[in-house]
């Protein structure tokens, strides 16, 4: 090993800016020092087994539907991801008569596997740095102009790649706050079918009670299969004639388990982090964005739960929406507590002081690093009320209720029916999706969100129709909503709307509401955009200053839903003077089953109590502890989007699926706490046990061939 590499690895391990088990690293240009640390931790494969090799691990890790990760585990295209990642697909197939969410599902043959709309898996086929191509083109351009230029370059690259292979596409994304640009090549498979899921009682065991908590016993997995064109084995739209995808390589599934300090690695598609964010930006996140989210969702979640608890059909309609909303509601609360508990804003400010001192010592000013801290602080102060208004607007009106969604859609370019020769007679109507929402819930939520927005926002950020509510309804948004739902036809099946006949069109109050909501949003967004652009320019300089000040160290870019690797070790953590332990056992879930009368999130089918009370788990029991191990901890660096990420041992074998972090990881989007932040994974042996003993999925167990 080169002396310089050893030195760099040493610096990496000692640096407070970039610790050994911190980082979301791109695979195509993995720093040598990082690979060296991985080997020191127990990784035993050559570096080219990660990327740029036919049998590289990167070739069988997938982006699952644009918001999660997954991994191919069989020669017939089986994909493991989390239960909560497959939640929407599972829910879409569920009815009162066949409630797969409640009862689980197993396709006993290929023919029984269920196709899913809007579900896809995306394979990363390559990545390269194109900064030299992009940077000269966007220099001194506005954000809008930069976006247009990047889109243009992306289009050119796609035209080129599609001449080689029509199934490929390229996405260009900024890295390091826009100081770098990478082009990533993807191949999307859109025929993805549901194969297996455990009941929600196990797939979401612990619910909101245990979310972001340790210890965990959640069996958070679901199984899908990728289908392909039978002639090419490439992507194809759904067809009954498609055949299971035949990957050249797929993940080996290990039954050997893990022990404390064993190497652990996740590879997936983390969505978004802001590790380079300034102290002023963190304060905005805590005081404005997170606070608005928690305050608004307190109201939304309570209303949804009331109706979901009262009627099974409503539960099915809103289950996925509720779970998604609740997840980031709790995340925001936890993040704010973590920010305060570790004094993160103060820590960031102190680090910025070091950067300021370093800049002052430079012989010449570099425009790329010449950050103006006073200006940055002033810009954030100026933007504060605007960001608050945008946050509350989004929480109140964007995809909150069917009424608001349709009202705003009315003021966009809807596809029209009727003769173009008579524009006034042209109309549009909304698709009947009444099976997806509940009228009474929608109405109460509409009223509550308007009332809350009026309470939290000053008049200058309120939509114009709020004045009408004040004048005609005494500011009573519930009375107004009763009138609204009786008067408007926007939720009426088969109702026709004539946008080219303005007088007729605007008679429906929903049209005016949608217009006013969009106008106030655009007004606030336009004002904020100018400030945000100026903030972005300073944050970019701050990031570049950090990179140059620590140029002897490798630095990872913030997550942006491109493939990343994180590495670390299996192990628990000390909290409150107690060792957390690093795995849970069947005994612990049985104890929680016994609390089901007090805690609804711990309820499960009697068969689960029977299965997990067994004294003999056979080959699924850990060979060292003799226990059935359910979930485990590592210090891998993960965030949203990493859900479903495969967790590999040092041989590159699958040992689990990442599905959550602990409470102390909730500030990880902006700061990784090596001592306390942990990744929670479901043990692959627990997954296989449930497939085998509960699902009796013999054909799948044989297909996976775990060893």
C-alpha positions as CSV (number, residue, x, y, z in Angstrom):
1,X,0.0,0.0,0.0
2,X,1.2,3.5,-0.9
3,X,2.5,5.6,2.0
4,X,0.2,8.5,0.9
5,X,-2.8,6.2,1.0
6,X,-2.0,5.1,4.5
7,X,-1.6,8.7,5.6
8,X,-4.9,9.7,4.0
9,X,-6.7,6.8,5.6
10,X,-5.3,7.9,9.0
11,X,-6.5,11.4,8.4
12,X,-9.9,10.2,7.4
13,X,-10.3,8.2,10.6
14,X,-9.2,11.2,12.8
15,X,-11.1,13.9,11.0
16,X,-14.2,15.4,12.7
17,X,-15.5,16.5,9.3
18,X,-15.6,13.0,7.8
19,X,-15.4,10.0,10.0
20,X,-14.8,6.4,8.9
21,X,-18.4,5.2,9.1
22,X,-19.9,8.5,8.0
23,X,-20.6,9.2,4.4
24,X,-22.8,8.4,1.4
25,X,-20.2,7.6,-1.3
26,X,-20.6,7.4,-5.0
27,X,-19.3,4.1,-6.2
28,X,-17.8,5.0,-9.6
29,X,-15.1,7.3,-8.0
30,X,-14.8,5.8,-4.5
31,X,-11.8,7.3,-2.9
32,X,-8.9,4.9,-2.3
33,X,-8.8,6.0,1.4
34,X,-12.4,5.0,1.8
35,X,-11.9,1.6,0.3
36,X,-8.9,1.1,2.6
37,X,-11.0,1.9,5.6
38,X,-13.6,-0.6,4.3
39,X,-11.0,-3.3,4.2
40,X,-9.8,-2.4,7.7
41,X,-13.4,-2.9,8.9
42,X,-13.7,-6.3,7.2
43,X,-14.6,-5.9,3.6
44,X,-12.9,-8.7,1.6
45,X,-13.8,-8.1,-2.0
46,X,-11.8,-6.2,-4.6
47,X,-12.9,-2.7,-5.3
48,X,-14.1,-3.5,-8.8
49,X,-16.7,-5.8,-7.2
50,X,-18.5,-2.7,-6.2
51,X,-18.7,-0.9,-9.6
52,X,-17.6,-1.2,-13.2
53,X,-17.6,-5.0,-13.4
54,X,-20.2,-7.4,-14.8
55,X,-20.6,-9.0,-11.4
56,X,-20.4,-5.8,-9.4
57,X,-22.8,-5.3,-6.5
58,X,-24.1,-2.0,-8.0
59,X,-25.6,-4.0,-10.9
60,X,-28.3,-5.7,-8.7
61,X,-29.1,-2.9,-6.3
62,X,-32.2,-1.0,-7.6
63,X,-34.1,2.2,-7.1
64,X,-37.6,1.1,-6.2
65,X,-40.3,3.3,-7.6
66,X,-38.4,6.6,-7.1
67,X,-38.6,6.7,-3.4
68,X,-37.0,3.5,-2.0
69,X,-34.2,1.0,-2.7
70,X,-34.2,-2.7,-3.3
71,X,-32.1,-5.7,-4.3
72,X,-32.4,-8.5,-6.8
73,X,-32.0,-11.9,-5.1
74,X,-32.7,-14.6,-7.6
75,X,-32.1,-15.7,-11.2
76,X,-35.7,-15.0,-12.0
77,X,-35.7,-11.3,-11.0
78,X,-37.1,-11.5,-7.4
79,X,-36.6,-8.1,-5.6
80,X,-36.6,-7.6,-1.9
81,X,-37.6,-4.2,-0.5
82,X,-39.3,-3.0,2.6
83,X,-43.0,-3.5,3.4
84,X,-43.4,0.2,3.8
85,X,-41.9,0.7,0.3
86,X,-44.4,-1.7,-1.2
87,X,-47.1,-0.2,0.9
88,X,-48.8,1.7,-1.9
89,X,-48.8,-1.3,-4.3
90,X,-50.1,-3.7,-1.6
91,X,-52.8,-1.2,-0.6
92,X,-53.9,-0.7,-4.2
93,X,-54.7,-4.4,-4.5
94,X,-56.6,-4.5,-1.2
95,X,-60.3,-4.5,-0.9
96,X,-62.7,-5.2,1.9
97,X,-63.2,-8.7,0.4
98,X,-59.4,-9.3,-0.2
99,X,-57.5,-7.2,2.2
100,X,-53.9,-8.1,1.4
101,X,-52.7,-5.3,3.6
102,X,-54.4,-6.9,6.6
103,X,-54.0,-10.6,5.6
104,X,-50.8,-10.6,3.6
105,X,-50.4,-12.2,0.2
106,X,-48.5,-15.0,-1.5
107,X,-48.5,-15.8,-5.2
108,X,-48.2,-19.5,-5.5
109,X,-47.3,-19.3,-9.2
110,X,-46.0,-16.8,-11.7
111,X,-49.6,-16.4,-13.0
112,X,-50.8,-15.3,-9.6
113,X,-48.2,-12.5,-9.3
114,X,-50.0,-9.1,-9.3
115,X,-49.0,-6.2,-11.7
116,X,-48.8,-2.7,-10.3
117,X,-49.4,0.7,-11.9
118,X,-46.7,3.3,-11.3
119,X,-44.3,0.8,-9.8
120,X,-40.9,0.4,-11.3
121,X,-37.3,-0.6,-10.6
122,X,-34.4,1.3,-12.0
123,X,-30.9,-0.1,-12.5
124,X,-27.9,2.2,-12.5
125,X,-25.9,1.3,-15.6
126,X,-23.1,3.9,-15.3
127,X,-22.0,7.3,-14.0
128,X,-19.5,10.0,-15.0
129,X,-18.4,13.5,-14.0
130,X,-19.4,16.0,-16.6
131,X,-18.6,19.2,-14.6
132,X,-16.1,20.4,-17.2
133,X,-19.0,20.3,-19.7
134,X,-21.6,22.0,-17.5
135,X,-19.6,24.6,-15.5
136,X,-18.7,27.0,-18.4
137,X,-22.2,26.9,-19.7
138,X,-23.9,27.9,-16.4
139,X,-21.4,30.4,-15.1
140,X,-23.1,33.7,-14.0
141,X,-26.5,32.4,-15.0
142,X,-29.7,32.6,-12.9
143,X,-31.1,29.4,-11.4
144,X,-33.8,29.3,-14.0
145,X,-31.3,29.7,-16.8
146,X,-29.0,27.0,-15.2
147,X,-31.9,24.6,-15.1
148,X,-32.7,25.2,-18.8
149,X,-29.1,24.7,-19.8
150,X,-28.7,21.5,-17.7
151,X,-32.0,20.2,-19.2
152,X,-30.6,20.9,-22.7
153,X,-27.4,19.0,-22.0
154,X,-29.4,16.1,-20.5
155,X,-31.5,16.0,-23.7
156,X,-28.4,15.9,-25.9
157,X,-26.9,13.1,-23.8
158,X,-30.2,11.1,-24.0
159,X,-30.4,11.5,-27.7
160,X,-26.9,10.0,-28.0
161,X,-27.5,7.1,-25.6
162,X,-30.8,6.1,-27.1
163,X,-29.1,5.7,-30.5
164,X,-27.1,3.0,-28.7
165,X,-29.9,1.5,-26.6
166,X,-33.5,2.8,-26.6
167,X,-34.1,1.4,-23.1
168,X,-31.5,3.6,-21.4
169,X,-31.9,7.2,-20.2
170,X,-29.5,9.7,-18.5
171,X,-30.1,12.1,-15.6
172,X,-27.8,15.0,-14.9
173,X,-27.7,16.1,-11.2
174,X,-25.7,18.5,-9.1
175,X,-23.3,17.3,-6.5
176,X,-21.5,19.3,-3.7
177,X,-24.0,22.1,-3.8
178,X,-23.6,22.6,-7.5
179,X,-19.8,22.5,-7.6
180,X,-19.9,19.2,-9.5
181,X,-22.3,17.6,-12.0
182,X,-22.6,13.9,-12.7
183,X,-24.4,12.2,-15.5
184,X,-26.0,8.9,-14.5
185,X,-27.3,6.2,-16.9
186,X,-30.4,4.2,-15.9
187,X,-32.5,1.4,-17.2
188,X,-36.1,1.3,-15.9
189,X,-38.3,-1.8,-15.8
190,X,-42.0,-0.9,-15.4
191,X,-43.5,-4.4,-15.2
192,X,-43.0,-5.1,-11.6
193,X,-45.4,-7.6,-9.8
194,X,-46.2,-8.2,-6.2
195,X,-45.2,-11.7,-5.1
196,X,-45.3,-11.8,-1.3
197,X,-46.1,-9.7,1.7
198,X,-46.6,-10.4,5.3
199,X,-49.7,-9.0,7.0
200,X,-49.4,-5.3,8.0
201,X,-49.4,-6.5,11.7
202,X,-45.8,-7.8,11.0
203,X,-44.7,-5.6,8.1
204,X,-45.5,-2.5,10.1
205,X,-45.2,-4.0,13.6
206,X,-44.9,-1.4,16.3
207,X,-46.5,1.3,14.0
208,X,-46.1,4.9,15.1
209,X,-45.3,3.7,18.7
210,X,-42.0,2.1,17.6
211,X,-41.2,4.2,14.5
212,X,-37.7,5.7,14.8
213,X,-37.2,3.7,18.0
214,X,-34.9,0.9,19.2
215,X,-35.4,-2.0,20.1
216,X,-37.4,-3.0,17.0
217,X,-39.1,-6.3,15.9
218,X,-40.6,-5.1,12.6
219,X,-40.6,-7.7,9.8
220,X,-40.4,-4.8,7.3
221,X,-40.1,-6.5,3.9
222,X,-42.1,-7.3,0.7
223,X,-41.2,-9.3,-2.4
224,X,-41.7,-8.2,-6.0
225,X,-40.6,-9.6,-9.3
226,X,-39.3,-7.8,-12.4
227,X,-40.7,-8.9,-15.7
228,X,-39.1,-8.3,-19.1
229,X,-39.6,-8.6,-22.8
230,X,-39.4,-12.4,-23.6
231,X,-37.3,-11.7,-26.7
232,X,-34.8,-9.2,-25.3
233,X,-34.9,-9.7,-21.5
234,X,-35.1,-5.9,-21.5
235,X,-37.7,-3.4,-20.3
236,X,-41.2,-3.7,-21.6
237,X,-44.6,-2.4,-20.7
238,X,-46.9,-4.8,-18.8
239,X,-48.0,-7.8,-20.9
240,X,-49.3,-11.2,-19.9
241,X,-46.6,-12.5,-22.3
242,X,-43.7,-10.9,-20.4
243,X,-41.3,-13.3,-18.7
244,X,-39.4,-13.0,-15.4
245,X,-36.3,-10.9,-15.8
246,X,-33.0,-12.9,-16.0
247,X,-30.3,-10.9,-14.3
248,X,-26.7,-11.9,-15.1
249,X,-25.8,-11.6,-11.4
250,X,-27.9,-11.2,-8.3
251,X,-27.2,-11.0,-4.5
252,X,-26.2,-14.0,-2.6
253,X,-28.4,-14.4,0.5
254,X,-26.5,-15.4,3.6
255,X,-27.9,-17.5,6.5
256,X,-24.6,-17.1,8.5
257,X,-25.7,-14.0,10.5
258,X,-23.4,-11.5,12.1
259,X,-21.8,-10.6,15.4
260,X,-20.6,-7.4,17.0
261,X,-18.1,-5.4,15.1
262,X,-18.6,-7.3,11.9
263,X,-18.4,-5.3,8.7
264,X,-21.7,-4.0,7.4
265,X,-22.4,-2.1,4.2
266,X,-25.6,-0.5,2.7
267,X,-25.9,0.4,-1.0
268,X,-29.0,2.2,-2.0
269,X,-30.6,5.5,-3.2
270,X,-30.7,8.0,-0.3
271,X,-33.0,10.8,-1.1
272,X,-31.8,14.1,0.4
273,X,-29.3,15.3,3.0
274,X,-28.0,18.8,3.8
275,X,-24.8,18.0,5.6
276,X,-23.1,21.1,4.1
277,X,-25.9,23.4,5.2
278,X,-24.9,26.5,7.2
279,X,-25.9,27.2,10.8
280,X,-28.5,29.7,9.5
281,X,-30.0,27.1,7.2
282,X,-30.2,24.6,10.1
283,X,-32.0,27.2,12.2
284,X,-34.5,27.7,9.4
285,X,-35.1,23.9,9.1
286,X,-35.7,23.7,12.9
287,X,-37.8,26.8,13.5
288,X,-39.7,27.1,10.2
289,X,-39.9,23.9,8.0
290,X,-40.0,21.2,10.7
291,X,-42.3,23.3,13.0
292,X,-44.8,24.0,10.3
293,X,-44.9,20.3,9.3
294,X,-45.4,19.1,12.9
295,X,-48.1,21.7,13.7
296,X,-50.1,21.0,10.5
297,X,-49.8,17.3,10.6
298,X,-51.0,17.1,14.2
299,X,-54.3,18.2,12.8
300,X,-54.3,16.2,9.6
301,X,-53.3,12.9,11.2
302,X,-56.0,13.2,14.0
303,X,-58.7,13.7,11.4
304,X,-57.6,10.8,9.2
305,X,-57.3,8.5,12.2
306,X,-60.8,9.3,13.4
307,X,-62.4,8.2,10.2
308,X,-60.0,5.3,9.6
309,X,-60.7,3.9,13.0
310,X,-64.5,4.1,12.4
311,X,-64.7,2.3,9.0
312,X,-62.5,-0.4,7.4
313,X,-63.0,0.9,3.8
314,X,-61.7,4.4,4.9
315,X,-58.8,2.7,6.6
316,X,-57.8,1.1,3.3
317,X,-58.3,4.3,1.3
318,X,-56.1,6.4,3.6
319,X,-53.7,3.9,5.1
320,X,-50.8,4.7,2.7
321,X,-51.4,8.5,3.0
322,X,-51.5,8.3,6.8
323,X,-48.3,6.2,7.0
324,X,-46.4,8.6,4.8
325,X,-47.6,11.7,6.6
326,X,-46.9,10.2,10.1
327,X,-43.4,9.2,9.2
328,X,-42.1,12.7,8.5
329,X,-44.2,14.2,11.2
330,X,-42.3,12.1,13.8
331,X,-39.1,12.6,11.8
332,X,-39.4,16.4,12.1
333,X,-40.1,16.3,15.8
334,X,-37.2,14.0,16.4
335,X,-34.9,16.1,14.2
336,X,-35.7,19.3,16.2
337,X,-35.0,17.5,19.5
338,X,-31.7,16.1,18.2
339,X,-30.6,19.5,16.9
340,X,-31.1,21.0,20.3
341,X,-29.8,18.1,22.4
342,X,-26.4,18.2,20.7
343,X,-26.2,22.0,20.2
344,X,-25.9,21.5,16.4
345,X,-26.5,25.1,15.4
346,X,-23.7,26.2,17.8
347,X,-21.4,23.5,16.5
348,X,-22.0,24.6,12.9
349,X,-21.4,28.2,13.8
350,X,-18.1,27.3,15.4
351,X,-17.0,25.3,12.4
352,X,-18.0,28.3,10.1
353,X,-15.7,30.4,12.3
354,X,-12.8,28.1,11.3
355,X,-13.7,28.5,7.7
356,X,-13.8,32.2,8.1
357,X,-10.3,32.2,9.7
358,X,-9.0,30.0,6.9
359,X,-10.4,32.3,4.3
360,X,-8.8,35.3,6.0
361,X,-5.4,33.7,5.8
362,X,-5.6,33.1,2.0
363,X,-3.1,35.3,0.0
364,X,-5.7,36.0,-2.6
365,X,-9.5,35.9,-2.7
366,X,-11.1,33.1,-4.7
367,X,-14.5,34.0,-6.1
368,X,-15.5,30.3,-5.7
369,X,-14.9,30.4,-1.9
370,X,-15.4,34.0,-1.0
371,X,-18.5,33.4,1.2
372,X,-20.0,36.5,2.9
373,X,-21.3,35.3,6.2
374,X,-23.0,38.5,7.2
375,X,-24.9,38.6,3.9
376,X,-25.9,34.9,4.3
377,X,-27.4,35.6,7.7
378,X,-29.3,38.6,6.4
379,X,-30.6,36.6,3.4
380,X,-32.0,33.9,5.7
381,X,-33.6,36.5,7.9
382,X,-35.3,38.0,4.9
383,X,-36.5,34.7,3.6
384,X,-37.8,33.5,7.0
385,X,-41.5,34.7,6.6
386,X,-41.6,33.6,3.0
387,X,-40.4,30.1,3.8
388,X,-42.9,29.9,6.6
389,X,-45.7,30.8,4.3
390,X,-44.6,28.3,1.6
391,X,-44.3,25.6,4.3
392,X,-47.8,26.2,5.6
393,X,-49.3,26.5,2.1
394,X,-47.8,23.1,1.1
395,X,-48.9,21.4,4.3
396,X,-52.4,22.9,4.0
397,X,-53.3,22.7,0.3
398,X,-50.9,20.5,-1.7
399,X,-52.4,17.0,-2.2
400,X,-54.1,17.4,1.2
401,X,-57.7,16.9,0.1
402,X,-59.4,15.8,-3.1
403,X,-61.2,19.2,-3.2
404,X,-58.0,21.3,-3.1
405,X,-56.3,19.0,-5.7
406,X,-59.2,19.3,-8.1
407,X,-59.8,23.0,-7.5
408,X,-56.2,23.8,-8.4
409,X,-56.2,21.4,-11.3
410,X,-59.1,23.4,-12.8
411,X,-56.7,26.3,-13.2
412,X,-54.2,24.3,-15.2
413,X,-54.3,23.1,-18.8
414,X,-56.7,20.2,-18.5
415,X,-57.3,18.0,-21.6
416,X,-60.5,19.1,-23.2
417,X,-63.3,17.2,-24.8
418,X,-65.6,18.4,-27.6
419,X,-65.1,20.2,-30.9
420,X,-62.2,22.7,-31.3
421,X,-64.5,24.6,-33.6
422,X,-66.6,25.7,-30.7
423,X,-64.2,26.5,-27.8
424,X,-66.9,27.6,-25.4
425,X,-68.5,24.2,-25.7
426,X,-65.3,22.3,-24.9
427,X,-65.1,20.8,-21.4
428,X,-63.2,18.6,-19.1
429,X,-64.3,16.2,-16.4
430,X,-62.5,14.6,-13.6
431,X,-61.8,10.9,-13.5
432,X,-64.0,9.0,-11.1
433,X,-61.6,8.1,-8.3
434,X,-64.2,8.1,-5.5
435,X,-62.9,4.7,-4.3
436,X,-59.7,6.4,-3.3
437,X,-61.1,9.1,-0.9
438,X,-63.9,9.7,1.6
439,X,-66.3,12.6,1.3
440,X,-66.8,13.3,5.0
441,X,-63.1,13.1,5.8
442,X,-62.3,15.2,2.8
443,X,-64.7,17.9,3.9
444,X,-63.6,18.1,7.5
445,X,-59.9,18.2,6.4
446,X,-60.6,21.0,3.9
447,X,-62.2,23.1,6.6
448,X,-59.5,22.3,9.2
449,X,-56.6,23.2,6.8
450,X,-58.1,26.5,5.8
451,X,-58.8,27.4,9.4
452,X,-55.3,26.5,10.4
453,X,-53.7,28.4,7.6
454,X,-55.7,31.5,8.4
455,X,-54.6,31.2,12.1
456,X,-50.9,30.8,11.3
457,X,-50.4,33.2,8.4
458,X,-50.8,37.0,8.2
459,X,-53.3,38.5,5.8
460,X,-50.6,39.3,3.2
461,X,-50.0,35.6,2.6
462,X,-53.7,34.5,2.6
463,X,-55.6,33.7,-0.6
464,X,-58.1,36.3,-1.7
465,X,-61.2,34.1,-1.1
466,X,-60.4,34.1,2.7
467,X,-61.9,37.7,2.7
468,X,-65.2,36.2,1.4
469,X,-65.2,33.7,4.3
470,X,-64.7,36.6,6.7
471,X,-67.4,38.8,5.2
472,X,-70.1,36.2,4.5
473,X,-69.4,33.5,7.0
474,X,-67.9,35.5,9.9
475,X,-64.6,33.7,9.4
476,X,-66.1,30.3,10.2
477,X,-64.3,28.0,7.8
478,X,-66.5,25.0,8.8
479,X,-69.7,26.8,7.9
480,X,-68.0,28.0,4.7
481,X,-66.9,24.4,3.8
482,X,-70.5,23.1,4.4
483,X,-71.7,25.7,1.9
484,X,-68.8,24.9,-0.5
485,X,-69.4,21.2,-0.7
486,X,-73.1,21.7,-1.3
487,X,-72.5,24.4,-4.0
488,X,-69.5,23.2,-5.9
489,X,-69.7,20.4,-8.4
490,X,-66.0,19.7,-8.4
491,X,-66.4,16.4,-6.5
492,X,-69.6,15.4,-8.4
493,X,-69.1,12.3,-10.6
494,X,-69.5,13.2,-14.3
495,X,-69.7,17.0,-13.8
496,X,-68.5,19.0,-16.8
497,X,-66.5,22.2,-16.6
498,X,-66.1,24.7,-19.5
499,X,-62.9,26.7,-19.0
500,X,-63.3,28.7,-22.2
501,X,-66.7,30.0,-21.0
502,X,-65.3,32.1,-18.2
503,X,-68.6,33.3,-16.8
504,X,-70.0,29.8,-16.6
505,X,-66.7,28.3,-15.4
506,X,-66.2,30.7,-12.5
507,X,-69.7,30.1,-11.2
508,X,-68.3,27.1,-9.4
509,X,-66.6,28.4,-6.3
510,X,-63.9,25.7,-6.6
511,X,-62.6,27.5,-9.7
512,X,-62.0,30.7,-7.8
513,X,-60.5,28.9,-4.8
514,X,-58.0,27.1,-7.0
515,X,-57.2,30.3,-8.8
516,X,-56.6,32.2,-5.6
517,X,-54.5,29.4,-4.0
518,X,-52.2,29.2,-7.0
519,X,-51.9,33.0,-7.2
520,X,-50.9,33.4,-3.6
521,X,-48.4,30.6,-3.9
522,X,-46.9,32.0,-7.0
523,X,-46.6,35.4,-5.4
524,X,-44.8,34.1,-2.3
525,X,-42.6,31.7,-4.4
526,X,-41.6,34.4,-6.8
527,X,-40.5,36.7,-3.9
528,X,-38.7,33.8,-2.1
529,X,-37.0,32.6,-5.3
530,X,-34.9,35.7,-5.6
531,X,-33.7,35.4,-2.0
532,X,-33.3,31.6,-2.2
533,X,-31.1,32.0,-5.3
534,X,-28.8,34.4,-3.4
535,X,-28.7,32.0,-0.5
536,X,-27.8,29.2,-2.8
537,X,-24.9,31.1,-4.2
538,X,-23.5,31.7,-0.7
539,X,-24.1,28.1,0.4
540,X,-22.3,26.9,-2.7
541,X,-19.3,29.1,-1.8
542,X,-19.4,27.8,1.8
543,X,-19.3,24.2,0.5
544,X,-16.4,24.9,-1.8
545,X,-14.5,26.6,1.0
546,X,-14.9,23.6,3.2
547,X,-13.7,21.3,0.4
548,X,-10.7,23.4,-0.3
549,X,-9.8,23.9,3.4
550,X,-9.8,20.1,3.8
551,X,-8.6,19.1,0.4
552,X,-6.4,16.4,1.8
553,X,-9.5,14.5,2.9
554,X,-12.1,12.7,0.8
555,X,-15.6,14.3,1.0
556,X,-18.9,12.8,0.0
557,X,-21.7,14.8,-1.6
558,X,-25.1,15.2,-0.1
559,X,-27.6,12.6,-1.0
560,X,-29.7,13.3,-4.1
561,X,-31.3,9.9,-4.9
562,X,-28.3,8.6,-6.8
563,X,-26.7,5.3,-5.8
564,X,-24.5,5.6,-2.7
565,X,-22.5,3.3,-0.5
566,X,-22.2,3.6,3.3
567,X,-20.1,1.3,5.5
568,X,-19.6,0.6,9.1
569,X,-20.0,-2.2,11.6
570,X,-22.6,-4.1,13.5
571,X,-23.1,-2.9,17.0
572,X,-25.1,-1.1,19.5
573,X,-24.5,2.2,21.4
574,X,-24.5,3.5,24.9
575,X,-27.4,5.7,26.0
576,X,-28.3,6.8,29.5
577,X,-25.5,4.6,30.8
578,X,-27.0,1.4,29.3
579,X,-25.9,-0.7,26.3
580,X,-28.6,-0.8,23.7
581,X,-27.7,-4.3,22.5
582,X,-27.4,-4.8,18.8
583,X,-30.1,-7.3,18.0
584,X,-33.6,-8.3,19.1
585,X,-35.0,-11.8,19.4
586,X,-38.3,-13.7,19.1
587,X,-38.8,-13.5,22.8
588,X,-38.9,-9.7,22.7
589,X,-41.7,-9.6,20.1
590,X,-43.7,-12.2,22.1
591,X,-43.5,-9.9,25.1
592,X,-44.9,-7.0,23.0
593,X,-47.7,-9.3,21.6
594,X,-48.7,-9.6,25.3
595,X,-49.1,-5.8,25.5
596,X,-51.5,-5.7,22.6
597,X,-54.5,-4.9,24.8
598,X,-52.8,-1.7,25.9
599,X,-50.9,-0.8,22.7
600,X,-52.8,-1.4,19.5
601,X,-49.6,-1.2,17.4
602,X,-48.5,-4.5,19.0
603,X,-51.5,-6.5,17.9
604,X,-50.9,-9.4,15.5
605,X,-52.6,-12.6,14.4
606,X,-52.6,-15.5,16.8
607,X,-50.5,-17.5,14.3
608,X,-47.7,-15.0,14.8
609,X,-47.7,-15.6,18.6
610,X,-47.6,-19.3,17.9
611,X,-44.8,-19.1,15.3
612,X,-42.5,-16.8,17.3
613,X,-43.1,-18.6,20.6
614,X,-41.4,-21.7,19.1
615,X,-38.5,-23.2,20.9
616,X,-37.1,-24.5,17.6
617,X,-36.4,-22.1,14.8
618,X,-34.2,-24.6,13.0
619,X,-31.8,-23.3,10.4
620,X,-33.2,-19.7,10.9
621,X,-31.8,-19.5,14.5
622,X,-28.4,-17.7,14.9
623,X,-25.6,-20.2,15.2
624,X,-23.9,-18.3,18.0
625,X,-26.7,-17.1,20.2
626,X,-29.1,-19.9,19.3
627,X,-31.8,-17.3,19.1
628,X,-34.2,-16.3,16.4
629,X,-32.8,-12.8,15.7
630,X,-35.3,-10.3,14.2
631,X,-33.7,-6.9,13.7
632,X,-30.2,-5.5,14.2
633,X,-28.1,-2.3,14.4
634,X,-25.2,-1.0,12.4
635,X,-23.6,2.4,12.3
636,X,-24.2,2.8,8.6
637,X,-25.0,6.3,7.4
638,X,-28.6,6.3,5.9
639,X,-31.5,8.6,5.3
640,X,-34.9,8.6,3.5
641,X,-34.7,6.7,0.2
642,X,-32.4,4.1,1.8
643,X,-35.4,2.2,2.9
644,X,-35.2,-1.3,1.4
645,X,-31.4,-0.9,0.9
646,X,-29.6,-4.2,1.0
647,X,-27.3,-4.7,4.0
648,X,-24.2,-6.7,3.0
649,X,-21.5,-8.4,5.0
650,X,-17.8,-8.3,4.2
651,X,-18.2,-10.9,1.5
652,X,-20.9,-8.9,-0.3
653,X,-23.6,-11.3,0.9
654,X,-27.1,-10.1,1.9
655,X,-27.7,-10.2,5.7
656,X,-30.6,-7.7,6.0
657,X,-32.7,-4.8,4.7
658,X,-32.3,-1.3,6.1
659,X,-35.7,0.1,7.2
660,X,-35.3,2.7,9.8
661,X,-33.0,4.7,12.1
662,X,-33.0,5.2,15.8
663,X,-34.3,8.3,17.5
664,X,-30.8,9.8,17.8
665,X,-30.4,9.5,14.0
666,X,-33.1,11.9,13.3
667,X,-30.8,14.9,12.7
668,X,-28.8,12.8,10.2
669,X,-30.1,14.7,7.3
670,X,-28.0,17.6,8.5
671,X,-25.5,16.0,10.8
672,X,-24.3,12.4,11.3
673,X,-23.6,11.5,15.0
674,X,-21.2,8.6,14.9
675,X,-21.7,7.8,18.6
676,X,-25.5,7.6,18.6
677,X,-26.9,7.4,15.1
678,X,-27.8,3.8,14.1
679,X,-29.3,2.1,11.1
680,X,-32.0,-0.5,11.9
681,X,-32.2,-3.5,9.6
682,X,-34.5,-6.5,9.4
683,X,-32.5,-9.7,9.6
684,X,-32.7,-11.7,6.4
685,X,-33.2,-14.9,8.4
686,X,-36.3,-13.4,9.9
687,X,-37.5,-12.5,6.4
688,X,-37.0,-16.1,5.2
689,X,-38.5,-17.6,8.3
690,X,-41.7,-15.7,7.7
691,X,-41.8,-16.6,4.0
692,X,-41.2,-20.2,4.9
693,X,-43.2,-20.9,8.1
694,X,-46.0,-18.4,7.8
695,X,-46.3,-18.1,4.0
696,X,-45.2,-21.6,3.1
697,X,-43.6,-20.0,0.1
698,X,-41.6,-23.1,-0.8
699,X,-41.0,-22.1,-4.5
700,X,-39.5,-18.8,-3.4
701,X,-37.3,-20.2,-0.7
702,X,-35.9,-22.7,-3.3
703,X,-35.5,-19.9,-5.8
704,X,-33.6,-17.6,-3.4
705,X,-31.4,-20.5,-2.3
706,X,-29.9,-18.9,0.8
707,X,-26.8,-20.4,2.2
